[in-house]
Amino acid sequence: MVEFPCVYNFQMGGQGQPERCKKTDQLVKIAHFNSPQKLQSRTKYIAHFAVFHATYESMDGNVLRLRDRCESDNSTATILATLKEKNSECTALLTAIETVYRTHLYFHGSLPSNVSGDVTLITHLSVDRFDMFDDVLDAWEGPVSAAIYCTDAELSQIEQFMAASRMARGRKNLAMHAVYKIGKYYPINYLRNVALTAATSEFVFLTDVDFIPSKGLYKTLRDAVKKKQGKSVLVIPSFEMSSAEKLEVPKTKDDLLNAWDGGKIQPFGKDEWPKDYNDSAYKEWADSENPSEVRWNPGYEFASVLARNITPRFEERLVGYGWNNVSMLSTLHTKGYSFEMVPSAFILHHPHATSFEISRHSGSSLYIKCMNIIRKRFNRDTDFLSLVNKTAVK
C-alpha cells in the first residue's frame, strides 16, 4: 500500500483544511469536492476551484485520446506522400462502424436488484429528446435504463435537467448512462446495448424514446410476462396521430379504439411503410382480448418485451437511420421465436421534427453508395452483409 501525498486528494469539504496541504493551486493534482452539492458551497476554496471545474466540464474529453507527439517521435508519424484521397462521407460512416465510444455507466441513478417478473424499459436518446423522455418517465413507473448520446458539456446540462425534472427527481429506479459524441453518425445500436447490458430485471421492454407508454403499461406488462409461454416475444402495438392535432395519449384501449375509428389515430407506419405494416395483427388486436399473433416481416420493426437473458445484442455496425432494429428481431425469428401482441397494451408515437439522421438517409444515393463500400469491406460476414443489403434497398 502506498500513501499518496495530499495534493492527490485536496479535500474541499467543510472539515478540510486545504491550506495545510499546499500554498498555491499550481501544485494541486486532484481537487476533491466529494459530491455535486459541494459545488454550491461558497467557501473561498470551493469558489476558487469551481472555476476550474466549470472549464474542464465544457472540454471535449475525446481530445485526451489524441497522443501528444514530439518532433523526435516517429512512432505515430504519418508519411504524407502515402495519404490517399477518400470519400469523406463514406470514411465517416466506416469510422463510425469501427469507433470505440467513451462510455460512462450510471452517471445518474441506479437500478434495483433483480426482481422476479420485473420489466425494465430500455431506451436511448440525444439531448434534444429530453422533453419526450420526461413524458416517458411520467407514463412508466417501472425501472428505466437509458443511454444518452451527448458531449461532455451537454452532460452537465443533463444533470441540471434531472435535478429539475419532476419525473426524475428522487426516483430510485432510473439509471442513465452517457455515451460521448464523436463523429457524424448516431450509434443507435451501441446505445441500445449499453442500456440493455445495465438492466437487472428478468424482462426488458425495448423501445425508442419517442414512443409514450399507455397508462398502466408497466403493470400490464408485468401481468403479461407471467402468462407468457414457450419461445414467444411480446409485441407492443404502436400508434401515431393521423393529423397535426395536439398529442394526447388515450387512457384506455377503448379510448384509443374510439380515436382510431374517428380517424385521429392510426397504426404507426401505416402510410410510410404500407407493405411492412401488420394490418391483420392490428385488426385482431382491436377485436380481441387475447394475444394476437404477429406475422414476421423483416421490414416491420416494433417495440418488444422478452427475457433479458435471451435478448440478442443489437448489431453495433449498423449506425445512423434505417433497419437498425431488425438485426435483433431477425435473430429471434431465426431461433424459432414467435411474436404476439399484448391485448390491452399500446404506445403512442410522439411527433417531432425530422431528425438529421433521417434527413441524411432519405433518398440519399451517397448513403447507398457507402453501403456498397461496406458490403465489400465486410464481405466475409454473411449475417452483416444481409442486413446491409436490406438497409441499402430501404
N, C-alpha and C positions, 0 to 999 in steps of 0.2 A: 504494500500500500504506500502510495506517495502523497504527501501533503502538499497541495498547491498553495502558492502564495495568495494573499488576499486580493491581489489585482485580478485574479481569475474568478472571484466571487465578491464583487464590490457591492455589498449589501445596501439597498436603498430603503429598507423598511424603517418603521418608526423607532425601532430599538437599535438600528445600526448606527455606527459611528465612523462614517467614511473617512473623516479627516485623520483618523488614527492609522489608516492604511497608506494613502499616498497624498502628497500635497498638490499634485497637478493632474488634470484629467488625461494628459497625454500618456501617462503610464498605465491607465486602467485598461484591462483587456476585456473583461465582461462586467457590465453594469447589471446587477440583479434586482429586478423590480418585484419579483415573487408572483405578482398577479396583475391583470389589466387594471384592477381598481387602484393600484398604487400610482398609476399614471395620472390619476385625477387629484392626487395629493399635491399641495402647493409648497412643500418644503423646498428649501433652496437647492438641495442636491437633486431631488427628483425633477424640479423645474428645469434645471440645467441639462441633465442627461435626457430628458424627454424630447428636447430639440433634436438630439442625435437619433433618438428612436424614430421620430417622425420622418427624418431624412432617409434612414435605412428602410423604413416601411414603404416608401414610394419608389425604391430602386427595383430594377428588374433582376431577379435572382438568377436568371439564365446567364447574365454577364459573368457570374462566378464560375461558369462551366468553361469559359474561354481560358485557355492556358496562356499565361504571360510568357513572352519569348524575348530572349536576349539576342543581340546580333550574332553572338558566337554559337547559339543553339541551332543546330541544323536538323535536330530530330523531328521537328514539326514544320520544317520549311517546305514550301511548295515551289517546284521548278516552273516558272511562269510559262515557259515555252511548251509545257505539256498540257496546259489548260485547253479544253475544247469547248466550242460553242454548244450551249444546251438550250432546249426549250424551257424557259423559266417556269411556265405554268406546270408542265409535267414534272419538272425537277422538284417543285414544291409538293406535288402530290406524292411522288416517290419518297421524298424526305419525310413527309408526314407518316407514311406507312412504316418507316424504319425508326422513327423517333422513340426514345425512351423518355417519358414525361416525368418531370418533377412532381411528386405527389405527397400531399400532407394529409394523412389519415386522421380523422377525428379532431379537426381543428376546432370543432364546436360540438359539444354534447357527447352522448354515448347511447348505447343500446342495452336493453335489459338482457340478462342471460336467457338462454333458450327456454322457451315455454312451449310445452307440447300443444300443437294445434294453432299456434300463433302465426300471424301473417304480417310480414314487413313489406311496406311499399318501397319499391326500388325505383329511383328516378335520377335524372341528370338535368343540368341547366347551365345557362350563362347568366351574367348579371342582369341583362335586360329582361329576364323572365321572372324576376322575383315577385312581381305582382301576382302572377299565376301561382307561384309556389306558395304564397300566403293563402290563396284560395284553396289549394290542395290541403294545406295543413288545417284549415278551417273545417274541411269536409271529412278528413280522415283522422280519427283519434288514435289509431294504432301506431306501432313503431314505423319510423321512416329512416331510410338510408339514402342520402342524396350526394351525388358528386357534382361539384361546381367547377366550371372551366373559367378561370379568372387570372388576372395579373396579380403581382404582389401588392400593388397599390389598391386594386379592387378588393382584395381580401379584407383590408381594414374597413372598407365601406360595408362589406357584407357583415362583419362583426357588429358594426353600428346598427345595421338593419335588424339583425337578430335580437339585439338588445331592445330595440324599439317595437318590434313586431309583437302584437298581442297574441298571435297564434303560436309564436315560437318561444316567447319569454317564459322561462320556468318549466318548459316541457322536459320531461325526463326520458322520453323515448325517441329522441331525434338525434341522429348522428350525421354530421356534414363533413365532407372530405374535399380538399382543394386539389385540383389538377391545374398546374400553372401553364398559361398560354405560351405557345411558341409556334411559329409558322402560320400558314394561311388557312388550314383546314381544322374543322371541329372534330375531335377524335371521339365520336359518339359511342362507339363500341368499347373503347378503353374506359370511358366514363361509366358506362353501364357495368363493366366488370369490376371496377373499383367499388361502386356502391353495392353490387351483389356480393362480392367477397367479404365485405364488412358485416353483412347481415348475420344474425344469430338465431333467428326463428326457424321453426320447422318448415314453414312455407314462405314463398316470396310472391309478391304481386308486381309484375314487371310492366311499367307504364311510362309514358312521357309526361313532362310537367305541364303541357298544355291541355291535358285531359283532367277535368274536375270530377271526383268521385260523387256518386249519388249519396244522398243522406242515408246513414246507417250501413254503408257498404262494408265497413270493417267487420261489423257483427255478421252481416250476410255471408261474407267470405269465410269467416271462422266456422259458421254453421255448415257451409258448403263443403269445406275440406274434410269435415267429419264423415260426410256421406260419400265422398269420392272413392271410387273403386277401381282397382286394376291400373293399367297403364293409360291414364287419361290426364289431359291438361284442361283446366278450366279456362274458358274464354269469357271476357267481359265485353258485351256488346257496346260499341262506341257510336255516339251520335254527334250531330253538328246542327247549328242553326241554319235553316234554309234561306234566311234573309238576314238583313243587317240589323235586326232587332236587338235590343239590349239582352245580354246574356242573363238567363235565369234558369238555374238548374232545377228541373222538376223534382218535387219532394218524393214522389212515389212512381211506381211503374204505370199506374193508371193515369197520373198526370202527364207522364211522358207520352203514353199512347194517345191521349187526347190532343196533345200538341202535334204529334205525328199525323193524326187524322186531319188536323186543321192546317197542315202544310207549314207549320212553324219549325218543325224539327224533322230531320231525316237521318238515315244511317250514314255514318262518316264515310266519305269517299265514293258515295253512290254516283255523283256526277263526274268526278275526276277520273275514277278508275272503274267504270261500269262493268268491265269484263272480270275484274278481280273481286268485286264486292259479292258477298254471300247472300243473295236475295232470299233463297229458300230458308236458310238458317234464321234470318231475321224474322221472316213471316211466322215460322214455327215458334220462335221465342215469344212473339207478340201474342200468340193464341194459346200458349201452354204454360202450365205451372211446373212442368218437368224439364229437366235439362234437354236441350236440343242439339243434335249432332251438327258439327261444322265440317263441311267438306273441305279437305286440304287443298289449297290453291297457292302455289308459290308466290303469286302476286298479292295475296291478301295478308297484310300484317295486322296483328291485333294484340291487345293487352291480355296477359295471361297470368294464371296462378298455378304454381306447381311446387313440388317439394324441393327445398333448397339443395339437398344432397344429390339430386339427379338433374339439376339445371345445367345445361351445357354453357360453356363460356361463349361470349359473343366473338365473332371474327374481328379482331382488332385492326386488321389490314384494310377493312372497309371503313373509310373515313368520309366526312362530308355528308352529302344527302343522297338518298336513293338505295333502297334494298338493304339497308344496314341491319335490319332486324331479322331478315329472312334466314340468315345463317343458323341462328339458334333454333328457330322453328323447323327448318329443314332437317336439322339433326334429329329432333324429336320425332318427326314424321318417319324418317328413315329407320329409327329404332322401334317403330311399331306403335307409337303413342297415338291415341285418338284425341279429338278436340270436341269439347261440348260447352255450350253457352249456359251460364248460370241464370236460372229462370227470372229472378227478381232483381238482378244487378245491372247497372249500366254506368257509363261515364259519358261526359259531355265535353266536346272539344271547345276550348277557349279560343275565340277568334283573335287573330293577331296579324300584324303586318308581315308580309313575306320575308322570311329570313334571308340573309346574304347567301347562305349555303344553297337554298332552293333556287334563288335567282341565278346563281352561277351554274347550277346543274341544268336548269330547264332549257332545252333546245340547244345546248352547247355542243357544237361539233368538236371543239377543242377537248372537252371532257371525254367524249367518245374516243378521240384520238389518243388521249392519255391512257384510257382503259386498254386500248390495243397494245400500247407500250408495256403496260403492267402485265398483260397476258404473256408477253414474250419473256418478261423478267421472272415470272413465277411459273414457267411452263412445266415444271415438274410436280406442281401441287394441283392435282386434278380437282380436289374439292374447292380450292380457292378459285381455280380457273372457271368452274361452272358458275360460281357466284358473280365473278367479274363479268362474264359473258352476259348474264341476266341484267346486271347493272348497266352495262353499256347499251343494251337494247331498250331499256326502260325509258 
